[in-house]
């Protein structure tokens, strides 16, 4: 059971990081916002930068009413383009898992990420990211430690009220759509 819980927490952490990155990318001046999705979930996030120091907080409620909270902090070294930080995720039963994250920006949308789990085991991921602002499309490709690559494409549109509607489809059959409202 412990291994299953760790995979769920790690999956939530990686999904949350991708989602929060997507939301912030949509509207760079927005550092916080709320979202709902077609799977019955909803949540909120905030990101704060103070020089090279970053803190982020998020909360997600899934369709079964289970609440997950995520808190992270870290430092970005501009000379090496490496972000080093820690993330803690607290699950519905109040149990918290801590993860270390190191992500290096390799340029042109590429990055290398290493996540160290609560048991001290590290896993490395490589990713490629592109944002076509004219087509309102964000593409992500992630290759995991097992060598398998997954791709996701998100199509979005800005609504008259300033919110965004989005649809995400993945190569593994994942599909989700929803609405994001940036706080101003």
N, C-alpha and C positions, 0 to 999 in steps of 0.2 A: 504494500500500500504506500509506503514512504516514497518509493521510486515513482509511482503513478502521480502522487501529489507533487513531487518535484518537477515532473514533466508538465503538469498542468500549470504550475506557477511559472516555469520557464516559458512555456507557450504564451501565457498571458503577458509576461514581461516583454517578449519579443514582439507580440502583436500590438501591445500598447505603445511601445517605442515607435513602431512603424505608423500606427494611427496618429499619434501625436505629431510625428514629423510631417505627415501628410497634412494635418489640419493647419499647422504653422506655415507650411510651404504655401498653402492656398492664400494666406493673407499674412505676409511677413510682419506687419505692424501689430497683429493680434497675438497677444501672449497668453491668452486664456480663452476658453470657450466651452460650449456644451454640445453634445451630439446624441442622436438617436439612430438606430439602425433597423433594418428589415428583419433581423433575427430576434427582435423583442428586447434588445439591450439599449442602455443609455449611459451617459457618463459626462464627466467634465475633466478639464485639465488646466494647468497653469504652468508657465515656464518663465523663469526670471534669470537674467544675466546681470552680473555685477563684475565688470571687467572680464576676466577669463573664467570666473566662477559661475557655474550653472546649477540651479535647483529646479526641480520639476515635481509636480504632484498631480495625481490623477485618481479618479474613482470610476469604477465601472459596475453597473448592475446588470446581470444577465437576465434572460427571459424567465428564469426560475426564481428570481428575486435575490440571488446570491450576490453579495457585495465584495468586490476586490478593490483594495487601495494600494497605490503605488507611490513611493517617494524616492527620489534620487537626487544625488548631488555629485559634483565633480568639477574637474578643471580641464580647460582646453589650452594646450600649449601651441601657440600660433607658429612657432618656428619649426616644430616637428609635425604639426597638424594632427596631434594625437589628443583625444579626449579620454580621460581616465576618471572613472566614477564608481559609485556604489548605488545599487537599487535594492530597496526592500519592498516586498509584496506581502500584504496581509490578506488572508483568505477569509471566507465566511465564518469559519469556526474560531477566528482570532489568531490562528497560527501564522507566523511570519517567516518568510524565507529571504535570505540576503544573497545578492549576486554582485560580483565585481564585473565591471564592463570596461574594456579598453577598445577604442575604435580609432583607426587611423584613416584620415581622408587621403586617398591616393590620387585625387584629381580626376577631372572629367566624369564626375558622378560615381566613381569607384571607391569602395571602402573595404577595409579588413577589420573584422570585429572578433574579439575573444570574450566569451562569457564564462566566468568561473562560478559554479554553483555552490550551494550550501555545503556539499560534501568535499569541496576543494577540487573537483574535477573540472578542467577547462575544455571548452569546445570552441572551435574557430569557424567563422563564417566569412564568406566573401560576398560582396554585393555590388550591383551596378544599378544606377538610378538615373532617370532622365525625366525632365519636365518640359513638355511642349506647351507653352503658354498660349499660343495661337489656337491649337486644337483642344485646349483644356484637358490634357491627358498627362497622367503621371505613370511611368512604367518602372517596376522594380523587379530585379532578378536576384535571388539569394541562393548561394550554394552552401549547403551544410557540411558538417564534418564527415558525413557518410558519402559525400560526393554527389548527392542528388541536388538538382537545381529546380527551384520553383519560381514561377513568374507571376506577377500580378499587374493588371492594368486598371487604373482608376480614371474614369471619365467624370468630369464635374462641370457644373454650371453655377454661375452666381445669380441668385434670385433678386428681385427688385427690393426686398427688405434687407439686403446685405448678407443673408445667409447663403449657404451653398448646398446644393443637392449633389449627391455622388453615387456612383455605382462602381463596385470593384468586382472583377472576375479574376480567378486564379487558374493556373495550369493544373492544379490538383482538384479542380471541380468546385473550389470555394467561390461563393457568390454572395454579395452583400450590397445593400444600398441604404442610403439614409440622408440625414440632414445635419449640417454643422452650422452653429451660430457662434461667430466670434464675438467676444466681449470687446467693447471699444473703450 
